[in-house]
Amino acid sequence: MNLFKSIILFCFLSIGANAQKVKDFTLNSVTDKSTFTLSKSKGKFVAIHFLLKTECPYCIRHTSEYFEKASTLPNVVQVFIKPDSEEEIKAWASKLKSTNSLPIYQDSNARLADQFNIPNGYQFHGQVVHFPALILLNDKGEEVFRYVGGNNSDRFSFDQLKTKIEEIKGH
């Protein structure tokens, strides 16, 4: 196990043992007219997906999988965010392959990624970007799990999320 993965595993264990309340935030969707405000999601789990800036086929595949399966986790709000411009997000979202759709929210200048301490510094398509990540908040708005991928193809799958939620609910 490399050092990066060891650090991430340590963060998972620390967070699970000591859930922290997350500061309220609001995001605007680029793909529809909706907004997401964390405090309005009380009583539900919230899965925040920090997608890579710029074009990424893994992000398309990952997001499409979640769109297709999201309804099987009705007590989980899926929040997909990208730090790109509105035009870039719209163009990217048009490539999603799913019969279902969820909003894609804009994280201008990756402020929310910074607030959540998502590591920055991943070299991708000639840019330095934040690593892909998933943050899971429980029904009280507390962070209970985080997964930070080591590269653009390192993602937390829908099935892994489903299993993780079952584990958390079982404790």
N, CA and C atoms as an extended XYZ file, in Angstrom:
513
Properties=species:S:1:pos:R:3:atomname:S:1:resname:S:1:resid:I:1 pbc="F F F"
N         0.866       -1.176        0.000 N   MET     1
C         0.000        0.000        0.000 CA  MET     1
C         0.906        1.230        0.000 C   MET     1
N         0.651        2.134       -0.942 N   ASN     2
C         1.514        3.315       -0.982 CA  ASN     2
C         1.139        4.317        0.104 C   ASN     2
N         2.011        5.283        0.326 N   LEU     3
C         1.825        6.257        1.398 CA  LEU     3
C         0.520        7.036        1.234 C   LEU     3
N         0.206        7.457       -0.002 N   PHE     4
C        -1.013        8.232       -0.248 CA  PHE     4
C        -2.242        7.440        0.196 C   PHE     4
N        -2.317        6.170       -0.204 N   LYS     5
C        -3.468        5.344        0.163 CA  LYS     5
C        -3.515        5.125        1.680 C   LYS     5
N        -2.354        4.999        2.323 N   SER     6
C        -2.310        4.831        3.776 CA  SER     6
C        -2.860        6.060        4.484 C   SER     6
N        -2.496        7.231        3.985 N   ILE     7
C        -2.998        8.484        4.570 CA  ILE     7
C        -4.508        8.566        4.405 C   ILE     7
N        -4.999        8.225        3.213 N   ILE     8
C        -6.439        8.273        2.952 CA  ILE     8
C        -7.165        7.289        3.879 C   ILE     8
N        -6.628        6.069        4.030 N   LEU     9
C        -7.250        5.096        4.912 CA  LEU     9
C        -7.303        5.618        6.343 C   LEU     9
N        -6.222        6.254        6.804 N   PHE    10
C        -6.202        6.844        8.132 CA  PHE    10
C        -7.300        7.894        8.272 C   PHE    10
N        -7.471        8.716        7.237 N   CYS    11
C        -8.527        9.739        7.266 CA  CYS    11
C        -9.902        9.090        7.374 C   CYS    11
N       -10.131        7.972        6.646 N   PHE    12
C       -11.420        7.287        6.720 CA  PHE    12
C       -11.689        6.836        8.143 C   PHE    12
N       -10.701        6.195        8.753 N   LEU    13
C       -10.878        5.662       10.098 CA  LEU    13
C       -11.098        6.775       11.108 C   LEU    13
N       -10.373        7.864       10.972 N   SER    14
C       -10.522        8.993       11.888 CA  SER    14
C       -11.898        9.624       11.768 C   SER    14
N       -12.359        9.805       10.541 N   ILE    15
C       -13.652       10.448       10.321 CA  ILE    15
C       -14.774        9.575       10.859 C   ILE    15
N       -14.704        8.269       10.597 N   GLY    16
C       -15.758        7.374       11.062 CA  GLY    16
C       -15.897        7.388       12.570 C   GLY    16
N       -14.799        7.546       13.279 N   ALA    17
C       -14.826        7.517       14.737 CA  ALA    17
C       -15.238        8.854       15.332 C   ALA    17
N       -15.117        9.913       14.579 N   ASN    18
C       -15.324       11.246       15.115 CA  ASN    18
C       -16.041       12.111       14.078 C   ASN    18
N       -17.310       11.814       13.785 N   ALA    19
C       -18.050       12.530       12.751 CA  ALA    19
C       -18.133       14.012       13.079 C   ALA    19
N       -17.868       14.832       12.077 N   GLN    20
C       -17.870       16.279       12.239 CA  GLN    20
C       -19.052       16.884       11.490 C   GLN    20
N       -19.744       17.803       12.129 N   LYS    21
C       -20.840       18.533       11.483 CA  LYS    21
C       -20.249       19.406       10.380 C   LYS    21
N       -20.882       19.423        9.235 N   VAL    22
C       -20.419       20.188        8.084 CA  VAL    22
C       -21.161       21.517        8.028 C   VAL    22
N       -20.436       22.572        7.737 N   LYS    23
C       -21.016       23.914        7.602 CA  LYS    23
C       -21.983       23.929        6.411 C   LYS    23
N       -23.123       24.566        6.590 N   ASP    24
C       -24.141       24.642        5.545 CA  ASP    24
C       -23.577       25.326        4.299 C   ASP    24
N       -24.027       24.880        3.140 N   PHE    25
C       -23.610       25.481        1.875 CA  PHE    25
C       -24.739       25.332        0.859 C   PHE    25
N       -24.688       26.162       -0.172 N   THR    26
C       -25.650       26.121       -1.263 CA  THR    26
C       -24.896       26.108       -2.580 C   THR    26
N       -25.358       25.281       -3.508 N   LEU    27
C       -24.790       25.203       -4.851 CA  LEU    27
C       -25.891       25.416       -5.871 C   LEU    27
N       -25.547       26.056       -6.974 N   ASN    28
C       -26.489       26.247       -8.071 CA  ASN    28
C       -26.211       25.233       -9.165 C   ASN    28
N       -27.280       24.676       -9.720 N   SER    29
C       -27.145       23.726      -10.813 CA  SER    29
C       -26.899       24.482      -12.108 C   SER    29
N       -26.106       23.875      -12.961 N   VAL    30
C       -25.867       24.422      -14.293 CA  VAL    30
C       -26.772       23.728      -15.304 C   VAL    30
N       -27.227       22.516      -14.979 N   THR    31
C       -28.001       21.729      -15.933 CA  THR    31
C       -29.518       21.885      -15.796 C   THR    31
N       -29.954       22.519      -14.733 N   ASP    32
C       -31.369       22.867      -14.578 CA  ASP    32
C       -31.442       24.085      -13.657 C   ASP    32
N       -32.611       24.447      -13.205 N   LYS    33
C       -32.753       25.669      -12.399 CA  LYS    33
C       -32.728       25.402      -10.895 C   LYS    33
N       -32.325       24.214      -10.487 N   SER    34
C       -32.358       23.859       -9.071 CA  SER    34
C       -31.143       24.377       -8.311 C   SER    34
N       -31.306       24.378       -6.999 N   THR    35
C       -30.192       24.658       -6.093 CA  THR    35
C       -30.167       23.528       -5.074 C   THR    35
N       -29.010       23.331       -4.489 N   PHE    36
C       -28.873       22.364       -3.413 CA  PHE    36
C       -28.380       23.111       -2.190 C   PHE    36
N       -29.111       22.996       -1.090 N   THR    37
C       -28.700       23.569        0.189 CA  THR    37
C       -28.635       22.424        1.186 C   THR    37
N       -27.475       22.241        1.782 N   LEU    38
C       -27.258       21.115        2.677 CA  LEU    38
C       -28.301       21.051        3.784 C   LEU    38
N       -28.605       22.170        4.417 N   SER    39
C       -29.529       22.161        5.561 CA  SER    39
C       -30.935       21.691        5.183 C   SER    39
N       -31.277       21.692        3.901 N   LYS    40
C       -32.590       21.219        3.463 CA  LYS    40
C       -32.617       19.700        3.247 C   LYS    40
N       -31.488       19.047        3.511 N   SER    41
C       -31.387       17.596        3.311 CA  SER    41
C       -31.409       16.822        4.617 C   SER    41
N       -31.862       17.465        5.684 N   LYS    42
C       -31.923       16.791        6.994 CA  LYS    42
C       -32.703       15.491        6.866 C   LYS    42
N       -32.213       14.471        7.547 N   GLY    43
C       -32.885       13.184        7.534 CA  GLY    43
C       -32.458       12.277        6.396 C   GLY    43
N       -31.597       12.770        5.507 N   LYS    44
C       -31.109       11.967        4.387 CA  LYS    44
C       -29.587       11.966        4.384 C   LYS    44
N       -29.026       10.904        3.852 N   PHE    45
C       -27.597       10.889        3.579 CA  PHE    45
C       -27.341       11.770        2.364 C   PHE    45
N       -26.173       12.373        2.292 N   VAL    46
C       -25.785       13.186        1.142 CA  VAL    46
C       -24.433       12.690        0.648 C   VAL    46
N       -24.390       12.291       -0.615 N   ALA    47
C       -23.138       11.868       -1.247 CA  ALA    47
C       -22.691       12.999       -2.164 C   ALA    47
N       -21.576       13.626       -1.808 N   ILE    48
C       -21.060       14.745       -2.603 CA  ILE    48
C       -19.937       14.212       -3.475 C   ILE    48
N       -20.126       14.323       -4.778 N   HIS    49
C       -19.164       13.825       -5.758 CA  HIS    49
C       -18.380       15.004       -6.324 C   HIS    49
N       -17.106       15.084       -5.979 N   PHE    50
C       -16.237       16.114       -6.532 CA  PHE    50
C       -15.636       15.562       -7.816 C   PHE    50
N       -16.162       16.022       -8.940 N   LEU    51
C       -15.708       15.560      -10.243 CA  LEU    51
C       -14.534       16.412      -10.711 C   LEU    51
N       -13.719       15.843      -11.586 N   LEU    52
C       -12.551       16.564      -12.084 CA  LEU    52
C       -12.933       17.741      -12.960 C   LEU    52
N       -12.097       18.737      -12.919 N   LYS    53
C       -12.213       19.859      -13.835 CA  LYS    53
C       -11.792       19.343      -15.207 C   LYS    53
N       -12.322       19.902      -16.231 N   THR    54
C       -12.042       19.586      -17.630 CA  THR    54
C       -12.703       18.282      -18.053 C   THR    54
N       -12.405       17.884      -19.242 N   GLU    55
C       -12.985       16.700      -19.876 CA  GLU    55
C       -12.375       15.429      -19.276 C   GLU    55
N       -13.233       14.495      -18.878 N   CYS    56
C       -12.739       13.245      -18.301 CA  CYS    56
C       -13.733       12.126      -18.605 C   CYS    56
N       -13.337       11.157      -19.429 N   PRO    57
C       -14.259       10.060      -19.741 CA  PRO    57
C       -14.617        9.220      -18.511 C   PRO    57
N       -13.719        9.113      -17.549 N   TYR    58
C       -14.037        8.373      -16.328 CA  TYR    58
C       -15.144        9.077      -15.550 C   TYR    58
N       -15.114       10.415      -15.511 N   CYS    59
C       -16.183       11.174      -14.839 CA  CYS    59
C       -17.525       10.910      -15.523 C   CYS    59
N       -17.521       10.861      -16.851 N   ILE    60
C       -18.755       10.594      -17.601 CA  ILE    60
C       -19.296        9.217      -17.228 C   ILE    60
N       -18.442        8.209      -17.269 N   ARG    61
C       -18.850        6.841      -16.969 CA  ARG    61
C       -19.327        6.718      -15.512 C   ARG    61
N       -18.563        7.297      -14.587 N   HIS    62
C       -18.880        7.268      -13.154 CA  HIS    62
C       -20.238        7.931      -12.886 C   HIS    62
N       -20.419        9.115      -13.417 N   THR    63
C       -21.654        9.867      -13.192 CA  THR    63
C       -22.843        9.167      -13.843 C   THR    63
N       -22.661        8.645      -15.051 N   SER    64
C       -23.746        7.923      -15.727 CA  SER    64
C       -24.191        6.717      -14.909 C   SER    64
N       -23.228        5.984      -14.319 N   GLU    65
C       -23.564        4.831      -13.477 CA  GLU    65
C       -24.408        5.276      -12.286 C   GLU    65
N       -24.009        6.352      -11.631 N   TYR    66
C       -24.770        6.851      -10.481 CA  TYR    66
C       -26.158        7.323      -10.899 C   TYR    66
N       -26.266        8.002      -12.033 N   PHE    67
C       -27.572        8.451      -12.513 CA  PHE    67
C       -28.514        7.252      -12.674 C   PHE    67
N       -28.013        6.172      -13.274 N   GLU    68
C       -28.837        4.991      -13.535 CA  GLU    68
C       -29.290        4.309      -12.254 C   GLU    68
N       -28.450        4.298      -11.223 N   LYS    69
C       -28.732        3.523      -10.020 CA  LYS    69
C       -29.214        4.352       -8.827 C   LYS    69
N       -29.203        5.668       -8.926 N   ALA    70
C       -29.509        6.544       -7.783 CA  ALA    70
C       -30.853        6.235       -7.133 C   ALA    70
N       -31.848        5.894       -7.913 N   SER    71
C       -33.183        5.657       -7.351 CA  SER    71
C       -33.224        4.433       -6.439 C   SER    71
N       -32.211        3.567       -6.496 N   THR    72
C       -32.175        2.400       -5.611 CA  THR    72
C       -31.701        2.773       -4.207 C   THR    72
N       -31.251        4.006       -4.027 N   LEU    73
C       -30.892        4.538       -2.708 CA  LEU    73
C       -31.744        5.792       -2.460 C   LEU    73
N       -33.035        5.611       -2.204 N   PRO    74
C       -33.940        6.758       -2.112 CA  PRO    74
C       -33.666        7.696       -0.943 C   PRO    74
N       -32.974        7.254        0.078 N   ASN    75
C       -32.690        8.118        1.227 CA  ASN    75
C       -31.308        8.763        1.125 C   ASN    75
N       -30.764        8.794       -0.116 N   VAL    76
C       -29.448        9.390       -0.348 CA  VAL    76
C       -29.579       10.440       -1.449 C   VAL    76
N       -29.171       11.660       -1.131 N   VAL    77
C       -29.149       12.738       -2.120 CA  VAL    77
C       -27.778       12.703       -2.784 C   VAL    77
N       -27.764       12.564       -4.102 N   GLN    78
C       -26.517       12.538       -4.860 CA  GLN    78
C       -26.248       13.958       -5.368 C   GLN    78
N       -25.084       14.508       -5.010 N   VAL    79
C       -24.732       15.879       -5.392 CA  VAL    79
C       -23.443       15.829       -6.214 C   VAL    79
N       -23.565       16.097       -7.507 N   PHE    80
C       -22.427       16.076       -8.416 CA  PHE    80
C       -21.960       17.501       -8.670 C   PHE    80
N       -20.669       17.744       -8.443 N   ILE    81
C       -20.171       19.115       -8.645 CA  ILE    81
C       -18.902       19.107       -9.494 C   ILE    81
N       -18.795       20.160      -10.291 N   LYS    82
C       -17.617       20.389      -11.131 CA  LYS    82
C       -17.197       21.854      -10.965 C   LYS    82
N       -15.886       22.100      -11.014 N   PRO    83
C       -15.407       23.476      -10.860 CA  PRO    83
C       -15.284       24.235      -12.180 C   PRO    83
N       -15.786       23.685      -13.253 N   ASP    84
C       -15.674       24.306      -14.575 CA  ASP    84
C       -16.629       25.490      -14.738 C   ASP    84
N       -16.503       26.171      -15.869 N   SER    85
C       -17.434       27.251      -16.210 CA  SER    85
C       -18.791       26.633      -16.549 C   SER    85
N       -19.825       27.453      -16.551 N   GLU    86
C       -21.167       26.961      -16.884 CA  GLU    86
C       -21.190       26.306      -18.265 C   GLU    86
N       -20.552       26.949      -19.236 N   GLU    87
C       -20.545       26.425      -20.603 CA  GLU    87
C       -19.838       25.074      -20.662 C   GLU    87
N       -18.712       24.953      -19.955 N   GLU    88
C       -17.969       23.689      -19.941 CA  GLU    88
C       -18.782       22.585      -19.278 C   GLU    88
N       -19.473       22.908      -18.195 N   ILE    89
C       -20.291       21.897      -17.504 CA  ILE    89
C       -21.438       21.450      -18.397 C   ILE    89
N       -22.105       22.377      -19.057 N   LYS    90
C       -23.209       22.015      -19.955 CA  LYS    90
C       -22.729       21.114      -21.086 C   LYS    90
N       -21.596       21.447      -21.677 N   ALA    91
C       -21.042       20.628      -22.762 CA  ALA    91
C       -20.676       19.243      -22.247 C   ALA    91
N       -20.080       19.183      -21.068 N   TRP    92
C       -19.691       17.908      -20.468 CA  TRP    92
C       -20.940       17.079      -20.161 C   TRP    92
N       -21.941       17.690      -19.545 N   ALA    93
C       -23.161       16.978      -19.146 CA  ALA    93
C       -23.919       16.431      -20.350 C   ALA    93
N       -23.793       17.070      -21.494 N   SER    94
C       -24.487       16.586      -22.695 CA  SER    94
C       -23.953       15.228      -23.145 C   SER    94
N       -22.812       14.808      -22.635 N   LYS    95
C       -22.204       13.523      -23.007 CA  LYS    95
C       -22.594       12.388      -22.057 C   LYS    95
N       -23.343       12.708      -21.000 N   LEU    96
C       -23.750       11.666      -20.059 CA  LEU    96
C       -24.684       10.685      -20.749 C   LEU    96
N       -24.479        9.413      -20.484 N   LYS    97
C       -25.272        8.363      -21.116 CA  LYS    97
C       -26.155        7.726      -20.049 C   LYS    97
N       -27.340        8.276      -19.890 N   SER    98
C       -28.260        7.763      -18.879 CA  SER    98
C       -29.682        8.145      -19.257 C   SER    98
N       -30.616        7.267      -18.896 N   THR    99
C       -32.023        7.600      -19.121 CA  THR    99
C       -32.546        8.460      -17.974 C   THR    99
N       -31.804        8.539      -16.879 N   ASN   100
C       -32.150        9.380      -15.734 CA  ASN   100
C       -31.200       10.568      -15.708 C   ASN   100
N       -31.605       11.623      -15.068 N   SER   101
C       -30.678       12.741      -14.926 CA  SER   101
C       -30.819       13.362      -13.541 C   SER   101
N       -29.726       13.878      -13.078 N   LEU   102
C       -29.656       14.611      -11.822 CA  LEU   102
C       -28.935       15.916      -12.124 C   LEU   102
N       -29.111       16.916      -11.290 N   PRO   103
C       -28.424       18.187      -11.546 CA  PRO   103
C       -26.903       18.052      -11.406 C   PRO   103
N       -26.203       18.851      -12.175 N   ILE   104
C       -24.752       19.007      -12.016 CA  ILE   104
C       -24.557       20.424      -11.489 C   ILE   104
N       -23.935       20.518      -10.337 N   TYR   105
C       -23.756       21.802       -9.676 CA  TYR   105
C       -22.361       22.354       -9.954 C   TYR   105
N       -22.275       23.670       -9.930 N   GLN   106
C       -21.001       24.341      -10.157 CA  GLN   106
C       -20.360       24.703       -8.821 C   GLN   106
N       -19.093       24.367       -8.712 N   ASP   107
C       -18.274       24.730       -7.551 CA  ASP   107
C       -17.260       25.753       -8.056 C   ASP   107
N       -17.692       27.005       -8.166 N   SER   108
C       -16.848       28.065       -8.721 CA  SER   108
C       -15.508       28.138       -8.006 C   SER   108
N       -14.454       28.095       -8.811 N   ASN   109
C       -13.083       28.169       -8.302 CA  ASN   109
C       -12.778       27.096       -7.253 C   ASN   109
N       -13.530       26.008       -7.274 N   ALA   110
C       -13.324       24.869       -6.370 CA  ALA   110
C       -13.333       25.287       -4.897 C   ALA   110
N       -14.156       26.273       -4.570 N   ARG   111
C       -14.229       26.735       -3.172 CA  ARG   111
C       -14.713       25.657       -2.222 C   ARG   111
N       -15.739       24.898       -2.640 N   LEU   112
C       -16.246       23.843       -1.761 CA  LEU   112
C       -15.214       22.717       -1.635 C   LEU   112
N       -14.533       22.401       -2.706 N   ALA   113
C       -13.462       21.391       -2.641 CA  ALA   113
C       -12.392       21.832       -1.646 C   ALA   113
N       -12.053       23.103       -1.665 N   ASP   114
C       -11.081       23.625       -0.695 CA  ASP   114
C       -11.642       23.561        0.726 C   ASP   114
N       -12.908       23.930        0.891 N   GLN   115
C       -13.552       23.901        2.212 CA  GLN   115
C       -13.534       22.486        2.792 C   GLN   115
N       -13.706       21.495        1.931 N   PHE   116
C       -13.686       20.099        2.362 CA  PHE   116
C       -12.273       19.507        2.384 C   PHE   116
N       -11.284       20.332        2.122 N   ASN   117
C        -9.882       19.889        2.126 CA  ASN   117
C        -9.619       18.734        1.165 C   ASN   117
N       -10.234       18.802       -0.013 N   ILE   118
C        -9.928       17.830       -1.058 CA  ILE   118
C        -8.539       18.196       -1.588 C   ILE   118
N        -7.621       17.246       -1.615 N   PRO   119
C        -6.263       17.574       -2.070 CA  PRO   119
C        -6.242       18.153       -3.483 C   PRO   119
N        -5.435       19.148       -3.666 N   ASN   120
C        -5.224       19.802       -4.950 CA  ASN   120
C        -3.829       19.412       -5.414 C   ASN   120
N        -3.587       19.490       -6.694 N   GLY   121
C        -2.252       19.212       -7.193 CA  GLY   121
C        -2.186       18.072       -8.190 C   GLY   121
N        -3.343       17.555       -8.589 N   TYR   122
C        -3.372       16.482       -9.573 CA  TYR   122
C        -3.163       17.090      -10.962 C   TYR   122
N        -2.155       16.613      -11.674 N   GLN   123
C        -1.869       17.082      -13.031 CA  GLN   123
C        -2.789       16.348      -13.999 C   GLN   123
N        -3.642       17.100      -14.699 N   PHE   124
C        -4.622       16.473      -15.589 CA  PHE   124
C        -4.891       17.383      -16.764 C   PHE   124
N        -4.663       16.872      -17.968 N   HIS   125
C        -4.908       17.616      -19.210 CA  HIS   125
C        -4.233       18.994      -19.196 C   HIS   125
N        -3.008       19.027      -18.709 N   GLY   126
C        -2.247       20.271      -18.708 CA  GLY   126
C        -2.663       21.261      -17.633 C   GLY   126
N        -3.490       20.846      -16.704 N   GLN   127
C        -3.930       21.719      -15.621 CA  GLN   127
C        -3.638       21.048      -14.279 C   GLN   127
N        -3.586       21.847      -13.244 N   VAL   128
C        -3.479       21.326      -11.888 CA  VAL   128
C        -4.873       21.430      -11.279 C   VAL   128
N        -5.422       20.294      -10.845 N   VAL   129
C        -6.801       20.243      -10.366 CA  VAL   129
C        -6.879       19.488       -9.035 C   VAL   129
N        -8.041       19.542       -8.403 N   HIS   130
C        -8.287       18.744       -7.200 CA  HIS   130
C        -8.468       17.283       -7.619 C   HIS   130
N        -8.120       16.375       -6.727 N   PHE   131
C        -8.321       14.959       -6.992 CA  PHE   131
C        -9.820       14.646       -6.968 C   PHE   131
N       -10.249       13.599       -7.676 N   PRO   132
C       -11.664       13.213       -7.597 CA  PRO   132
C       -11.963       12.692       -6.190 C   PRO   132
N       -13.151       12.982       -5.693 N   ALA   133
C       -13.460       12.582       -4.320 CA  ALA   133
C       -14.956       12.378       -4.131 C   ALA   133
N       -15.274       11.610       -3.091 N   LEU   134
C       -16.646       11.428       -2.647 CA  LEU   134
C       -16.652       11.673       -1.142 C   LEU   134
N       -17.550       12.537       -0.703 N   ILE   135
C       -17.745       12.794        0.727 CA  ILE   135
C       -19.161       12.332        1.052 C   ILE   135
N       -19.298       11.522        2.089 N   LEU   136
C       -20.613       11.047        2.508 CA  LEU   136
C       -20.967       11.687        3.841 C   LEU   136
N       -22.122       12.338        3.862 N   LEU   137
C       -22.646       12.946        5.081 CA  LEU   137
C       -23.819       12.103        5.558 C   LEU   137
N       -23.923       11.941        6.867 N   ASN   138
C       -25.046       11.158        7.395 CA  ASN   138
C       -26.314       12.015        7.449 C   ASN   138
N       -27.370       11.439        7.994 N   ASP   139
C       -28.665       12.132        8.033 CA  ASP   139
C       -28.704       13.310        9.007 C   ASP   139
N       -27.609       13.535        9.731 N   LYS   140
C       -27.493       14.696       10.623 CA  LYS   140
C       -26.574       15.763       10.029 C   LYS   140
N       -26.084       15.542        8.798 N   GLY   141
C       -25.193       16.503        8.162 CA  GLY   141
C       -23.756       16.409        8.630 C   GLY   141
N       -23.363       15.239        9.139 N   GLU   142
C       -21.997       15.032        9.614 CA  GLU   142
C       -21.224       14.191        8.598 C   GLU   142
N       -19.980       14.560        8.368 N   GLU   143
C       -19.149       13.764        7.470 CA  GLU   143
C       -18.810       12.450        8.154 C   GLU   143
N       -19.161       11.339        7.498 N   VAL   144
C       -18.913       10.024        8.067 CA  VAL   144
C       -17.991        9.162        7.207 C   VAL   144
N       -17.725        9.614        5.977 N   PHE   145
C       -16.846        8.849        5.104 CA  PHE   145
C       -16.339        9.765        3.997 C   PHE   145
N       -15.093        9.512        3.611 N   ARG   146
C       -14.546       10.221        2.455 CA  ARG   146
C       -13.646        9.283        1.678 C   ARG   146
N       -13.685        9.443        0.370 N   TYR   147
C       -12.809        8.690       -0.519 CA  TYR   147
C       -12.205        9.679       -1.501 C   TYR   147
N       -10.881        9.736       -1.519 N   VAL   148
C       -10.184       10.595       -2.469 CA  VAL   148
C        -9.418        9.683       -3.410 C   VAL   148
N        -9.740        9.761       -4.685 N   GLY   149
C        -9.062        8.926       -5.674 CA  GLY   149
C        -7.640        9.406       -5.913 C   GLY   149
N        -6.780        8.477       -6.256 N   GLY   150
C        -5.378        8.801       -6.528 CA  GLY   150
C        -5.144        9.302       -7.935 C   GLY   150
N        -6.144        9.088       -8.833 N   ASN   151
C        -6.043        9.559      -10.215 CA  ASN   151
C        -7.438        9.602      -10.823 C   ASN   151
N        -7.526        9.947      -12.100 N   ASN   152
C        -8.839       10.151      -12.720 CA  ASN   152
C        -9.675        8.875      -12.821 C   ASN   152
N        -9.059        7.701      -12.798 N   SER   153
C        -9.840        6.466      -12.897 CA  SER   153
C       -10.124        5.825      -11.535 C   SER   153
N        -9.620        6.406      -10.473 N   ASP   154
C        -9.784        5.856       -9.121 CA  ASP   154
C       -11.020        6.476       -8.477 C   ASP   154
N       -12.147        5.773       -8.559 N   ARG   155
C       -13.433        6.286       -8.080 CA  ARG   155
C       -14.095        5.311       -7.137 C   ARG   155
N       -14.983        5.822       -6.312 N   PHE   156
C       -15.781        5.004       -5.408 CA  PHE   156
C       -17.059        4.647       -6.158 C   PHE   156
N       -17.227        3.374       -6.486 N   SER   157
C       -18.357        2.954       -7.313 CA  SER   157
C       -19.673        3.057       -6.549 C   SER   157
N       -20.757        3.004       -7.297 N   PHE   158
C       -22.084        3.033       -6.697 CA  PHE   158
C       -22.270        1.852       -5.749 C   PHE   158
N       -21.852        0.672       -6.173 N   ASP   159
C       -22.009       -0.512       -5.322 CA  ASP   159
C       -21.199       -0.385       -4.035 C   ASP   159
N       -20.014        0.212       -4.117 N   GLN   160
C       -19.226        0.449       -2.910 CA  GLN   160
C       -19.949        1.425       -1.981 C   GLN   160
N       -20.558        2.474       -2.558 N   LEU   161
C       -21.307        3.431       -1.742 CA  LEU   161
C       -22.485        2.753       -1.059 C   LEU   161
N       -23.199        1.945       -1.789 N   LYS   162
C       -24.351        1.238       -1.229 CA  LYS   162
C       -23.917        0.375       -0.038 C   LYS   162
N       -22.819       -0.341       -0.194 N   THR   163
C       -22.285       -1.168        0.890 CA  THR   163
C       -21.853       -0.313        2.074 C   THR   163
N       -21.196        0.797        1.804 N   LYS   164
C       -20.715        1.691        2.868 CA  LYS   164
C       -21.898        2.250        3.665 C   LYS   164
N       -22.966        2.642        3.017 N   ILE   165
C       -24.142        3.168        3.715 CA  ILE   165
C       -24.761        2.092        4.597 C   ILE   165
N       -24.838        0.872        4.087 N   GLU   166
C       -25.367       -0.243        4.889 CA  GLU   166
C       -24.497       -0.461        6.136 C   GLU   166
N       -23.168       -0.385        5.976 N   GLU   167
C       -22.252       -0.531        7.106 CA  GLU   167
C       -22.492        0.563        8.147 C   GLU   167
N       -22.609        1.795        7.684 N   ILE   168
C       -22.801        2.929        8.599 CA  ILE   168
C       -24.131        2.815        9.332 C   ILE   168
N       -25.179        2.466        8.610 N   LYS   169
C       -26.490        2.321        9.249 CA  LYS   169
C       -26.494        1.186       10.253 C   LYS   169
N       -25.661        0.173       10.043 N   GLY   170
C       -25.616       -0.980       10.931 CA  GLY   170
C       -24.924       -0.711       12.251 C   GLY   170
N       -24.212        0.412       12.353 N   HIS   171
C       -23.480        0.722       13.602 CA  HIS   171
C       -24.280        1.616       14.509 C   HIS   171
